[in-house]
Amino acid sequence: MSIPMPSDLPPVHLCANAELVLTKRYLRKDLQGKPTETPQELFWRVASSIAHVETRYPKSPWKAPELARVFYDLMVHRIFLPNSPTLMNAGTELGQLAACFVLPVGDSMEEIFDAVKHAALIHKSGGGTGFSFSRLRPHKSRVGSTGGIASGPLSFLKIFNTATEQVKQGGTRRGANMGILRVDHPDILDFIRAKEKDGELNNFNLSVALTEAFMQAVERDEEYPLIAPHTGNIVRTLKAREVFDLLVRKAWESGDPGIIFIDRINRDNPTPDQGEIESTNPCGEQPLLPYEACNLGSINLAQFVDHEQDTPIQWQKLRETIHLAVRFLDNVIDASQYPLARITETVERNRKIGLGVMGWADMLFQLRIPYDSPQALELAEEVMAFIQRESKTASAMLAEERGPFPAYTTSVYAARGEGPYRNATTTTIAPTGTLSILAGCSSGIEPLFALAFVRQVMEGEKLREINPYFLEALREVDGVDEQAVVEHVLATGSVQGLSFLPESVRQVFVTAMDIEPVWHLKMQAAFQRHTDNAVSKTVNLPNSATEEDIRTIYMLAYEEGCKGVTVYRDGCKASQVLCTGDGPTNKEDKPKALGECTPMERPDIVYGFTQKVKTGLGDLYLTVNEIDGRPFEVFATIGRSGRSITAKAEAIGRLVSLALRSGIHVREIVKQLKGIGGEHPVFQKKGMLLSIPDAVAWVLAQHYLGGENIPQSRTTLVKPICPDCGRELTFQEGCFLCAACGFTRCG
């Protein structure tokens, strides 16, 4: 079935950052973790296996080898890339190519644990799962079959979270989940507060499904009913504005939970006869029916600007790419091996695909259009309307060639006399974190988070990554010290403080934190108006943002027709340590005092490493145990020393462990221990170790901070740090992303 790889394939040219990500996360590896394929072989593996599907359709105008070459060129020239499971698994024995799944959670033990099992199979194959827990009876309600008391949705959500923790996605990344509860479920207040304790439900993004009735009650300042799902009875009422205010407060504190507008999502359900949409995938951009899956792909808009043309946007090239991408994604459906027969049936009945974009900020940079401008919003609608229209045309052409999706006759399209189409949906704006690194472009429709950053590589070497369009614009400005500007941008990420730069440069080259939050939301809404499914986008807010700012964003999202919204206040995850514990309990919902911080409990089994370090007092054996790749506890043992030294080493280990278990970031611990002097310093390859605490700081810095030089001072705002390379993480498209090494984590 394989198509031989031609000898004249063009080579794959990748920047150092993209090559690192491709090697680490996508290339096939042997049992020792060494790559067994080259980048060229990876892209041919994907292109040929997807193109081979053409042989199933006699009316296809393409020969499979010719189409494989076209698909290969699309990917290696960074014009189009499919979702990560397709890059990882196409042409392999595993063969599961979809990214997005939704599983139902029924109100019985059998259904609940079936969902746990099915989720484990999906995570193992590289997919992410969404669940609605809204069917589960509330906490403390009676269980008829046993006469017992129900434990409620939250208790089972924790079981799903624990199961996810144990399953590695295809050996490359841990599974991600979306947990959703309707706002009219009796346990909604507990659900909204579920992430008050830092580290809880770390494998879940949470969203509250808001109904039209609830939003109207918020606007009118009325009460609304809570309904027990197993009986349909109203159990009590709540003030809608008070619940809405709690949602806002928790989003301000930690970014969780997000919100989705569930009635709006179901109004756009193309196959309502097959059931109601209850949930989305982990990042919220793909609403799906129970047991449904969808594969996604993104076009790099940065590749469609040519100032030498009559119009700077290459519309014909974009049209051709859209048609090829729709064919590619439809082929993925046939090529994929889904983990459950029920999923295969549902996918083949509806054949949903999600074509989206990346490189939007880069397109604006090239056109010299500010992200936060009416002109950018107009162009967003023009570009996405074009993609929507052409993707539908391409799907209709495939329907003529291959037949429409089987559920078409009972779909809303048939009722409107539209189509027939090959696919029930064609467009989605998905997260493109690691894909955009491979493509060398900005992520999704997000603005850049920084114009430049430094990436730590092996042996302490540092690589600068500077946006090429910014560098090009900088070189067009006369009399500017390019090196000084770059150094400023590396330190701050932004050019807004450089008054000597032309205003036009400062207006165009804005970053996520330079942009007023309302413009983030307006951009999301502009793309949503021309997207079948939903839009993955984060509204970034400064740390100084207020709850009122978030309330405004939520109401604007509702008014502008968004299907959901995610906000993230800079640094809010790190500040959560000030209110960990059992969470607020009084009526005012005040956070606990700093002295009441409760450390995480120790699991029965943890894994880690032991490193031997030579100190002036003997060999220090430092054992560091981890949870989810992060340091959790430290044991310091020193050989051939007296009881006093042994006791001090043990005390240091215990206090460092307490800090780690209480949510203090490893960087802050290193700052406190680094540089503490002792009477017997000793030289190491990397420099002088002054004492046992200095040695502990050195080990932690080497393993978790990329060996970077940490100053011995405090900072007022602790940022989340990549556990793989130690660089700062950014929160965008519903996930934490490391721009340096491609690490991503949802939840």
Residue pairs with C-beta under 8 A, 6 or more apart in sequence:
1 49
1 52
2 48
2 49
2 52
2 91
3 48
3 51
3 52
3 64
3 65
3 68
5 40
5 41
5 44
5 48
6 69
9 40
9 44
9 69
9 72
10 73
10 76
11 40
12 38
12 39
12 40
12 43
12 76
13 76
14 22
14 39
14 438
14 440
15 440
15 465
16 455
16 457
16 463
17 437
17 440
17 455
17 463
17 465
17 739
17 740
18 437
18 438
18 439
18 440
19 39
20 457
20 741
20 742
21 434
21 437
21 438
21 741
21 742
22 39
22 42
22 438
23 35
24 741
24 742
25 84
25 88
25 172
25 173
25 434
25 742
26 42
26 84
26 87
26 88
26 172
26 438
27 35
27 36
27 37
27 38
27 39
27 42
28 35
28 36
28 37
28 42
28 92
29 35
29 36
29 171
30 36
37 45
40 76
42 87
43 72
43 75
43 76
44 68
44 72
45 90
45 91
45 92
46 71
46 75
46 82
46 86
46 87
46 90
46 91
47 68
47 69
47 71
47 72
47 75
48 64
48 68
48 72
48 91
49 90
49 91
49 335
50 68
50 71
50 82
50 86
50 90
50 328
50 331
50 332
50 335
51 62
51 64
51 65
51 67
51 68
51 70
51 71
51 331
52 64
52 68
52 335
53 331
53 334
53 335
54 60
54 62
54 63
54 64
54 67
54 331
55 64
56 334
57 401
57 402
59 401
59 402
60 401
61 401
62 327
67 327
70 324
71 324
71 328
73 79
74 80
74 321
74 324
74 325
74 328
75 81
75 82
77 303
78 300
78 303
78 438
78 439
78 440
78 441
79 299
79 300
79 303
79 321
80 297
80 298
80 299
80 300
80 321
80 324
80 325
80 328
81 87
81 297
81 298
81 300
81 358
81 432
81 435
81 438
81 439
82 90
82 97
82 295
82 296
82 297
82 328
82 329
82 332
83 97
83 98
83 99
83 295
83 296
83 297
83 430
83 435
84 99
84 126
84 434
84 435
85 96
85 97
85 98
85 99
85 125
85 126
85 127
85 170
85 295
86 97
86 295
86 297
86 332
88 126
88 170
88 172
89 95
89 96
89 97
89 125
89 126
89 170
90 97
90 332
90 335
94 125
94 126
94 170
94 337
95 335
95 336
95 337
96 125
96 126
96 127
96 336
96 337
96 338
96 339
97 295
97 332
97 335
97 336
97 337
98 127
98 293
98 294
98 295
98 332
98 336
98 338
98 347
99 126
99 127
99 128
99 281
99 294
99 295
99 296
99 430
100 127
100 128
100 130
100 281
100 282
100 286
100 288
100 293
100 294
100 295
100 296
100 354
101 122
101 127
101 128
101 129
101 130
101 281
101 288
101 292
101 293
101 343
102 129
102 130
102 131
102 278
102 279
102 280
102 281
102 287
102 288
102 289
102 290
102 291
102 292
102 293
103 115
103 118
103 119
103 122
103 129
103 130
103 131
103 290
103 291
104 111
104 115
104 131
104 132
104 135
104 278
104 290
104 291
105 111
105 112
105 115
105 131
105 132
105 133
105 135
105 136
105 156
106 112
106 115
106 135
107 135
107 136
107 137
107 229
107 230
112 136
112 156
112 159
115 131
115 160
116 159
116 160
116 163
118 339
118 340
119 129
119 131
119 160
119 163
119 164
119 175
119 177
120 163
120 164
120 167
121 339
121 340
122 128
122 129
122 175
122 339
123 129
123 164
123 167
123 168
123 169
123 174
123 175
124 167
124 168
124 169
124 170
124 339
125 169
125 170
125 339
126 169
126 170
126 172
126 173
127 169
127 293
127 339
128 175
128 176
128 177
128 178
128 281
128 282
128 283
128 746
129 175
129 176
129 177
129 178
129 281
129 282
130 177
130 178
130 180
130 279
130 280
130 281
130 282
130 286
130 288
131 160
131 177
131 178
131 179
131 180
131 279
132 180
132 181
132 182
132 209
132 278
132 279
133 153
133 156
133 157
133 179
133 180
133 181
133 185
133 191
134 153
134 180
134 181
134 182
134 185
134 209
134 229
134 278
135 229
136 150
136 152
136 153
136 156
136 229
137 143
137 150
137 152
137 228
137 229
137 230
138 150
138 152
138 153
138 185
138 186
138 187
138 228
138 229
138 235
139 150
139 151
139 152
139 153
139 154
139 155
139 186
139 187
139 190
140 149
140 150
140 152
141 149
141 150
141 152
141 186
141 228
141 230
142 148
142 149
142 150
143 149
143 150
152 187
152 190
153 181
153 185
153 187
153 191
154 187
154 190
154 191
154 194
157 179
157 194
157 201
157 204
158 200
158 201
160 177
160 179
160 204
161 177
161 201
161 202
161 203
161 204
164 174
164 175
164 176
164 177
164 203
164 204
165 174
165 202
165 203
165 628
167 174
167 175
168 174
169 175
173 744
174 203
174 628
174 745
175 203
176 203
176 205
176 282
176 283
176 735
176 745
176 746
176 747
177 203
177 204
177 205
177 282
177 746
177 747
178 204
178 205
178 206
178 207
178 279
178 280
178 281
178 282
178 283
178 284
179 201
179 204
179 205
179 206
179 207
180 206
180 207
180 208
180 209
180 260
180 278
180 279
180 280
181 187
181 188
181 191
181 208
181 209
182 188
182 208
182 209
182 211
182 262
183 208
183 209
183 210
183 211
183 214
183 224
183 243
184 211
184 213
184 214
184 224
184 225
184 226
184 227
185 191
185 226
185 227
185 229
186 226
186 227
186 228
186 235
186 236
188 208
188 226
188 238
188 243
189 238
189 243
189 246
191 206
191 208
191 257
192 208
192 243
192 246
192 247
192 250
192 257
193 246
193 250
193 583
193 584
194 200
194 201
194 206
194 256
194 257
195 201
195 206
195 250
195 254
195 256
195 257
196 250
196 253
196 254
196 576
196 579
196 580
196 583
196 584
197 580
197 581
197 582
197 583
197 598
198 254
198 573
198 576
198 577
198 580
198 663
199 580
199 600
199 663
201 747
202 628
202 747
203 746
203 747
204 747
205 256
205 257
205 258
205 282
205 283
205 284
205 734
205 746
205 747
206 256
206 257
206 258
207 257
207 258
207 259
207 260
207 280
207 284
207 564
208 247
208 257
208 258
208 259
208 260
209 260
209 262
209 278
210 259
210 260
210 261
210 262
210 558
211 262
211 263
212 261
212 263
212 264
213 224
214 224
214 240
214 243
215 261
215 558
216 222
217 223
217 224
217 240
218 240
218 241
218 244
220 240
221 239
221 240
221 241
222 239
222 240
223 237
223 238
223 239
223 240
224 237
224 238
224 240
225 234
225 236
225 237
226 234
226 235
226 236
226 237
226 238
227 233
227 234
227 235
228 234
228 235
244 551
244 554
245 547
245 551
246 589
247 257
247 259
247 554
248 547
248 550
248 551
248 554
249 547
249 589
250 256
250 257
251 257
251 258
251 550
251 554
251 567
251 569
252 545
252 546
252 547
252 550
252 569
252 572
253 572
253 575
253 576
253 579
253 591
254 572
254 573
254 576
255 566
255 567
255 568
255 569
255 572
255 573
255 731
258 284
258 564
258 565
258 566
258 567
258 734
259 554
259 557
259 564
259 565
260 280
260 284
260 287
260 563
260 564
261 557
261 558
261 562
261 563
261 564
262 277
262 278
264 561
264 563
265 277
265 280
265 287
265 534
265 563
266 272
266 276
266 277
268 287
268 532
268 563
269 276
269 277
269 287
269 289
269 412
270 350
270 411
270 412
270 413
270 424
270 425
270 532
271 289
271 350
271 407
271 410
271 411
271 412
271 424
272 412
273 407
273 410
273 411
274 289
274 349
274 350
274 407
274 410
275 289
275 290
276 289
277 287
277 288
277 289
278 290
279 287
279 288
280 286
280 287
280 288
280 534
280 564
281 288
281 294
282 734
282 746
282 747
283 430
283 431
283 536
283 733
283 734
283 735
283 746
284 534
284 536
284 564
284 566
284 734
285 354
285 356
285 428
285 429
285 430
285 431
285 533
285 534
285 535
285 536
286 294
286 296
286 354
286 428
286 430
286 533
286 534
287 533
287 534
287 563
288 294
288 352
289 346
289 350
290 346
291 340
291 342
291 343
291 345
291 346
292 343
292 346
292 347
292 350
292 352
293 338
293 343
293 346
293 347
294 347
294 352
294 353
294 354
294 425
294 428
294 533
295 329
295 332
295 333
295 336
295 353
295 354
296 329
296 353
296 354
296 355
296 356
296 428
296 430
297 325
297 328
297 329
297 353
297 354
297 355
297 356
298 355
298 356
298 357
298 358
298 430
298 432
298 435
298 436
298 444
299 318
299 321
299 322
299 325
299 355
299 356
299 357
299 358
299 387
300 357
300 358
300 359
300 436
300 439
300 441
301 357
301 358
301 359
301 360
301 362
301 363
301 383
301 441
302 359
302 362
302 363
302 366
302 439
302 441
302 442
303 359
304 313
304 314
304 317
304 318
304 321
304 363
305 312
305 313
305 314
305 363
305 366
305 367
306 312
306 314
307 366
312 366
312 367
313 363
313 383
315 386
318 386
318 387
318 390
319 386
319 390
322 355
322 387
322 390
322 391
322 394
323 390
323 393
323 394
323 397
325 355
325 391
326 353
326 355
326 391
326 394
326 395
326 398
326 423
326 426
327 394
327 398
329 353
329 354
329 355
329 423
330 351
330 353
330 395
330 398
330 402
330 422
330 423
332 353
333 347
333 348
333 351
333 353
336 347
338 344
338 347
348 406
349 405
349 406
349 407
350 405
350 406
350 407
350 423
350 424
351 405
351 422
351 423
351 424
352 423
352 424
352 425
352 533
353 423
353 425
353 426
354 425
354 426
354 427
354 428
354 430
354 532
354 533
355 387
355 391
355 426
355 427
355 428
356 427
356 428
356 429
356 430
356 432
356 444
356 531
357 383
357 384
357 387
357 429
357 444
357 445
358 432
358 435
358 436
358 439
358 441
358 442
358 443
358 444
359 436
359 439
359 441
359 442
360 380
360 442
360 444
360 445
360 446
361 371
361 442
361 445
361 446
361 447
361 448
362 441
362 442
362 467
362 469
363 383
364 370
364 371
364 376
364 379
364 508
365 467
365 469
365 470
365 473
365 508
365 509
366 469
367 379
368 473
368 504
368 508
369 375
369 376
369 379
369 508
370 376
370 507
370 508
370 510
371 447
371 510
371 515
371 519
371 523
372 510
372 515
372 516
372 519
373 507
376 523
377 522
377 523
377 526
380 445
380 523
380 526
380 527
381 526
381 527
381 529
381 530
384 427
384 526
384 527
384 529
384 530
384 531
385 529
385 530
387 427
387 530
388 426
388 427
388 530
388 531
388 532
391 426
391 427
392 421
392 426
394 426
395 421
395 422
395 423
395 426
396 419
396 420
396 421
396 422
398 422
398 423
399 405
399 408
399 419
399 420
399 421
399 422
402 422
403 422
404 419
404 420
404 421
404 422
405 411
405 421
405 422
405 423
405 424
407 424
408 414
408 419
408 420
408 421
408 424
411 419
411 424
413 419
413 420
413 421
414 420
425 532
425 533
426 532
427 530
427 531
427 532
427 533
428 531
428 532
428 533
428 534
429 444
429 445
429 527
429 528
429 531
429 534
429 535
429 536
429 537
430 444
430 536
430 733
431 443
431 444
431 536
431 732
431 733
431 734
431 735
432 439
432 443
432 444
432 733
433 443
433 732
433 733
433 735
433 737
433 742
433 744
434 737
434 742
434 744
436 442
436 443
436 444
437 739
437 742
442 448
443 732
443 733
443 737
444 536
444 537
444 732
444 733
445 523
445 524
445 527
445 535
445 537
446 512
446 537
446 538
446 732
446 733
447 510
447 511
447 512
447 514
447 515
447 520
448 467
448 511
448 512
449 493
449 511
449 512
449 513
449 540
449 730
449 732
449 739
450 489
450 493
450 494
450 511
450 730
450 739
451 466
451 467
451 470
451 489
451 493
451 494
451 495
451 509
451 511
452 464
452 465
452 466
452 467
452 470
452 486
452 489
452 490
452 493
453 464
453 465
453 490
453 493
453 727
453 739
453 740
454 462
454 463
454 464
454 465
454 490
455 462
455 463
455 464
455 465
455 725
455 727
455 739
455 740
455 741
456 462
456 706
456 707
456 708
456 725
456 726
456 727
456 740
457 463
460 707
464 486
464 490
465 739
465 740
466 486
466 489
467 509
470 489
470 495
470 509
471 482
471 486
473 505
473 508
473 509
474 480
474 482
474 485
474 486
474 505
475 482
477 501
477 502
477 505
480 500
480 501
485 495
485 498
485 501
488 495
488 497
488 498
489 495
493 511
493 513
494 510
494 511
494 513
494 514
495 501
495 505
495 506
495 509
496 506
496 510
496 514
498 506
512 520
512 540
512 730
512 732
513 540
513 542
513 570
515 540
517 539
517 540
517 541
517 545
517 549
517 552
517 553
517 567
518 552
518 553
518 556
520 537
520 538
520 539
520 540
521 539
521 553
521 556
521 557
521 560
521 562
521 565
522 556
522 560
523 537
524 535
524 537
524 539
524 557
524 562
524 565
525 557
525 560
525 561
525 562
527 535
527 537
528 534
528 535
528 560
528 561
528 562
528 563
529 561
533 563
534 562
534 563
534 564
535 562
535 563
536 733
536 734
537 565
537 566
537 733
538 566
538 567
538 568
538 731
538 732
538 733
538 734
539 553
539 565
539 566
539 567
539 568
540 567
540 568
540 570
540 731
540 732
541 549
541 550
541 567
541 568
541 569
541 570
542 569
542 570
543 569
543 570
543 571
543 572
543 717
545 569
550 567
550 569
553 565
553 567
554 565
554 567
557 564
557 565
566 734
568 731
568 732
570 717
570 719
571 717
571 718
571 719
573 720
573 731
574 665
574 717
574 718
574 719
574 720
575 717
575 718
576 663
577 597
577 662
577 663
577 664
578 591
578 592
578 594
578 597
579 591
579 592
580 592
580 597
580 598
580 662
580 663
581 592
581 596
581 597
581 598
582 598
583 592
584 590
584 591
584 592
597 662
597 663
598 662
599 658
599 661
599 662
600 627
600 632
600 661
600 662
600 663
602 632
602 633
602 661
603 627
606 625
606 626
606 627
606 632
606 633
607 625
607 626
608 623
608 624
608 625
608 626
608 632
609 623
609 624
609 703
610 621
610 622
610 623
610 624
611 621
611 622
611 624
611 699
611 703
612 619
612 620
612 621
613 619
613 620
613 621
613 622
613 684
613 689
613 695
613 698
613 699
614 620
614 682
614 684
614 689
615 638
615 680
615 682
615 689
615 691
615 692
615 695
616 678
616 679
616 680
616 681
616 682
616 689
616 691
617 638
617 641
617 645
617 678
617 680
617 692
618 638
618 639
618 640
618 641
618 645
619 638
619 639
619 640
620 636
620 637
620 638
620 649
620 692
620 695
620 696
621 636
621 637
621 638
621 639
622 634
622 635
622 636
622 637
622 653
622 695
622 696
622 699
623 634
623 635
623 636
623 637
624 631
624 633
624 634
624 699
624 700
624 703
625 631
625 632
625 633
625 634
625 635
626 632
628 723
629 723
629 724
630 660
630 666
630 704
630 723
631 660
631 666
631 700
631 703
631 704
632 657
632 660
632 661
633 657
633 660
633 661
634 652
634 653
634 656
634 657
634 660
634 696
634 700
635 650
635 653
635 657
636 649
636 650
636 652
636 653
636 692
636 696
637 646
637 649
637 650
638 645
638 646
638 649
638 692
641 649
645 692
648 692
649 692
652 673
652 692
652 693
652 696
653 696
656 669
656 673
656 696
659 668
659 669
660 666
660 669
665 718
665 720
665 721
666 700
666 704
666 705
666 721
667 705
667 710
667 718
667 721
668 714
668 718
669 697
669 700
670 697
670 700
670 701
670 705
670 710
671 710
671 711
671 712
671 713
671 714
673 693
673 694
673 696
673 697
674 694
674 697
674 698
674 701
674 710
674 712
675 690
675 694
675 697
675 712
676 690
676 691
676 693
676 694
677 690
677 691
677 694
678 690
678 691
678 692
678 694
681 688
681 689
681 690
681 691
682 688
682 689
683 689
684 698
686 698
686 702
686 707
689 695
689 698
697 710
701 707
701 708
701 710
701 726
704 721
704 723
704 726
705 721
705 726
706 725
706 726
706 727
707 726
708 726
719 728
719 729
720 728
720 729
720 731
720 736
721 727
721 728
721 729
722 728
722 729
722 738
722 740
722 741
722 743
723 743
724 738
724 741
724 743
725 738
725 740
725 741
725 743
727 738
727 739
727 740
727 741
729 736
729 737
729 738
729 743
729 745
730 736
730 737
730 738
730 739
731 737
734 746
735 744
735 745
735 746
736 743
736 744
736 745
736 746
737 743
737 744
738 744
